[in-house]
Amino acid sequence: MPENLSLFLASSVGVLLLLFYINLRVASPMLALPIRWLRWILFAIFAAQANEQFAILDRPFWAVAAAAFLLWFLLESAFNWLKVSAISLSPMPLFPRYVVNSSGDEWPTQKRLLRVRDWLRDNRFTHVQALKAELGGGIWLRTSVYHNHDDTLRLHVLFVPQENGAITVCFSLTTQTAGGRRYVTDNLYIPFGGFYPESWRVERSPWRRSVLGLVARHRARLEASGENTLVWDINPIDDINQQQQQMELINTELGYLLRHADREEYGKITPEGRFRIWKEAWLLDYLGIAGRYS
């Protein structure tokens, strides 16, 4: 193995392990992007180097690396498709029903998350309600709901549990206008692939991880629209459950979800819907780009 290549591989592996260790603690969707790219590239290079050492294939280094790069894409694509199919066939609800969280475990005690709560208090956001929804298998999605000083902006702070026990925090801001539209700005990184009501104006920005940046972007969108905003006069739990029910109905009508009578045999999501999720998962995992929702 050439010395330069050995040094590059050793350094790259070290960086990969360091990033992986850091992300175990902070659970950042954006830090996961370079981890995935580096893992993919290293797989291709190691495969080509192994072929050089053991002379498995009579092909140049770059050709084997390119083939291994493509093989990774095919394998991960197949794995992602199986995951989407498993979600479709599982009892996990795509639009879960929320309940009031009265268990006292609303806000994690990690310092990075407590700083978010302090920022909300300092910027005149008041706590309105704590909610949670069961995703299945005893896993709960916890949400803390806040209003701004004039009750025209509703902010959901979502604590998304990870397999390793870490928590990713996401934000979703919603405002209703006198014109009957609902403006939603969030930084969710989970692929959706479905449809929103026509009156919704949704912008998903996975790269904006700070609540400060997301609030500023939401206010800029409202200012650009020129519409008058309305005060929130419905409880968060009532609103979110009504919207979840409406979303399921719309996505069934538009062919993203199968009819309830067919779900036990074929799963919840149509083949077209599964492809939409699969495609958006790739865009989010490697480019941090969410689907366009208007």
N, C-alpha and C positions, 0 to 999 in steps of 0.2 A: 504494500500500500504506500503511495507517495506520501512524503512527510507532510506536505501542505494539506492534503486531503485528510490525513489522520488528525492533524491539528484542528481542522474545520469540524470534523465529525465529533471529536471530543468536546470542543467548545459548544457545539450546537446541542449535544446531549445534555451538557451541564446547564445551558440556558433553559432547555425544555424542562428539566427536572426542577429548576428554580421557579419557573413560571407556574408549573403544576402545583408546587408546594404552596406558593403564595395564593393561588386561586382556590385551594382547599379552604383557606381562611376567609377570603373576601368574596368568593363566589361571583366574580364579575363576568357577565356575558361577553364583554368586550375583550377582556384578557384571555378568554377562551379562544378567540379568533386566531391570534398568533400561535397559540398552543396547537390548534388543529393544523394550521398550515405547516408548522415546523415538523410536526409528527408525520405528516403526509410526505414532505420532501425527504426527511431522513429515511423513511421506509424505502423510497425509491433509490436513494443513494446506497443504502446498506444492501439492498437486493442486487444492485449492479456490482458492488464491490465483492459480494459473496460469489457472484458468477465469475468475476475475474480470478478469484483465488481458487475456486474449485472447477473452473472450466466446464460448467454445466451446459451452457449454450455458446455456440460459436458466433457471437454477435458483439459489436463494439459496446463500450461502456455506456455511451449516451443512449443507444437503442434499448438496452436492457433497462436503464433508468426510466426511460419514457414508457416502456411497457409496464414496469412496476407501478409507475405513477398512474397509468390508466387502470391497472388492476385494482389499485386502492379505491379509485373512483367507483368502479363496478361493484366491488365488495361492500363499500359503505352505502352505495345506492340501494343495493339489495337489502342490507340491514335496516336502513331507514324505511324502506317500503314495508318490511316485515313489522317494524315498530308501529307504523301507521295502521296497518291491518290489525295488529293486536289491539290497538286503542279502539278501533272500530268494533271489534268483536267483544271487547271487555265490557263489564258493567259500569265502568267509569263514566259519569255524565259529562257531556261536552258543555252543557250549560247548567252547572250545578245550582241548586237552590241554597240561598244564604239564610243563616239564622243569626240571632243576636249572640255575641260572644260575651258571656258573663262569667267565664272561668278564671279571669284575672291574668291570662297569659297573652294579652293582646300585643304588647310591644316587647320584642327581645331586648335583653340587657347589654348587648354588645355596644362598645363605645361608638363605632362608626354609625350605628343605627340610632343611638341616643342623640348624636349630633344632629341628625335629621329632625328629631322631635324638638330639639332646642331651636333650630332654625325656624320651624313652623310657629313656635310660640313668639319668637322675636319679631316675626313678620305678620303678626296679628291674625294668624289662622287659629280657629277655635275647634276643639274636638267636638264632634257631633254624635258619633256612634261607632261601636266596635262590632264587626261582623266576622263570620267564618263560614266556609263551605267545605264539605267533605268531598275530597277527590277520589276516595276509594281506599280500602285497606287501612283505615284509620289515619290517613294523611289529610291534614286540614290546611286549606288556604286561608290565612288570616288577613283581614283588611281593617284598617283604621281610617275612618272618614272624617275629613275636616272641611270647614267652610272659611272663606276669606272674610274680611271685616264687614262687607255689605251683603254677604250670603248669596252672591251671584256666581261664585266659583266653588265647585265641589271637588275636593281632592281626595282620591283614594290612595292610601299607602298600602301596597300589597307585599306581604312577606311570603315569598315563594320558597318552599322547602326543597332542598337538594338531597340526592341519594346519600351523600357523605355526611349529612347532618348540618351542613352550612345553610345559610339563608341569603337569598338574593332579594333585594328590595327593589320594587318597581313603583312607578307613580302613574296615575291616570287622572287627568283633569277634565271636568265636564262643565259646560255652561249651556243653558237654554236661552234662546233669543225670542223676541217678540214675533219674529217671522216664522216661528214654529220649527226652527232648526236646532239641532243639538251638536255643539262643537266638542269634539273629544281629541285630546292630545295626550299620548302616553308613550312610555318607553318599554313596553312589553316586548320580550324577545322570543316568546313562544309562538310557533307558527299557527295561524288560524285558517287561512285559505277559504273562508266562507264569505257571506254577504252581510252587509249592514242595511238598515232601513234607508230609504231614499233621502229622508230628512236629516240624516246624520252626516256630519263632515268630520271624518276621522283622519288623523295624521299620527302615524306611528314612527317614533324616532329612537330606535334601540341604542344609538350612539350617545344620546343625551342621558347620562346616568345621574346627573345632579338635579335635585328638585329645583334649585335656583334657575338653571338653564331651561328646564321644562316649563316652569311657570312663566318665565319671560317669553318663551316661544308661544305659549297658549294666549297670553295677553296680546302679543303682536298679531296673531291670527284674528282675534276678536276685533282689534282696532282696524285691521285691513278690511274686515267684512262690513264695517259701518253699521252693524245691526245693534239694536238696543237689547241689553241683557235683562233676564228676568231673575227675580229672587226665588230661591229654592223653597217651595212650600210643601214638599212631600218628603217623608222620612226616607233616609237612604235605603233601608231594608226593603221598603215597599217599592221604591223606584227600581232598585237593582233586580228584584225578583220579577217585576213586570217586564223589564227589558230582557231578562234571560228568557222568559216565556215567549216574548215577541220575536227574539232572535231565532229560537228553535223553530217557530212557525214559519218565518220567512225563509230560513235555510232549507226547510222541508219543501216548501212551495217552489223554490228555485233550483231544486235538484242537487243540493249539496248533501242533504241528509235523506235517507230512505224513510218511507212511511213506517209508522210504528208497527204495522202488521207484518212488515218484511224484515224488521230488524233482528228478530231472534234467529232467523235463518241466514241472513246475509250481512248482518252487522249494521251499524248506525250510518256509516258514511258511504256514499255512492262511489263508484270507481273514479268518476271525474273529480269528486271531492278529495279522494285520497291522493290523486295526482297533484291537485292544487296544494295540499299540505306538504307533500314530498318536495315539490319545487320550492316552496317558500322556506322549508327547513334548510335546504341547501343554501339559499340566498342568505338566510340569517346566520347559519353556522360558519360560512366562509367569507361573507362580504358584509354582514351586519345590515342587510337591506330587507326591509319588510315589504309586504305587498302594498299595492296602491289601493286605497279604499275611498278616495274622493273626499 
